[in-house]
Amino acid sequence: MKEIKIILICLIVAGLSGCCDSDFFEPKQPARCYYVNPDKKISSIGRVAIAELQNESLYPQVSVEMSETLYSQLQKKQVAGLSVVHKSDAVWKVLQLPPMPPYDLQQLSDIRKSLKCDALIIGTITEYKPYPHLAVGLRLKMIDLTDGQVVWGYEQVWDTADRTCQQRGEKYYRSEKNTDLGVLQRGLINASSIEFLKFVSFEVSQTL
């Protein structure tokens, strides 16, 4: 009886290890680590400003690059009228915004009037690594400037060392360029930081 139990356990383990072979699976969809407020309609928001993202990485330039590519992809999505506010802009220095909410009612009113928008996208680059393989982490929120409520939120990490991330990147690149990937193109999403950030921004835009 004991021998039969051992044989059954071995068969179960062997079966499970076979099912875990990644070749049996299609590329995964982006993890749904986002939130949409059921009481707020994004489509009803008139204008949205994107504040240059806070940066917790060791690469200062990625703040501007990530903010600009996010702006570009959201424009394509045509969610709302968009603008970007950089830390170097005079209006940013005047507002002296805290990096993250909550904002009090006076701050919300000041932001709305100064930026001429109805909502504000704020966020943080939680990590960025250009080598040994590209990786970026984002934490984002859209704040309704009329009442301070979160309209939408997103948190995710992309890492080109992950096979599913590579496959999604290649699928995105094929779609964008409307062509089959050659050997050189196949590695572009993993080697070009700008192309990688465009891919990341594209996936973010698909949740809005």
Secondary structure, 3 states (H helix, E strand, C coil): CHHHHHHHHHHHHHHHHHHCCHHHCCCCCCCCCEEECCCCCHHHCCEEEEECCEECCCCCCHHHHHHHHHHHHHHHHCCCEEEEECCCCHHHHHHCCCCCCCCCHHHHHHHHHHHCCCEEEEEEEEEEECCCCCEEEEEEEEEECCCCCEEEEEEEEEECCCHHHHHHHHHHHHHHHCCCCCHHHHCHHHHCHHHHHHHHHHHHHCCC
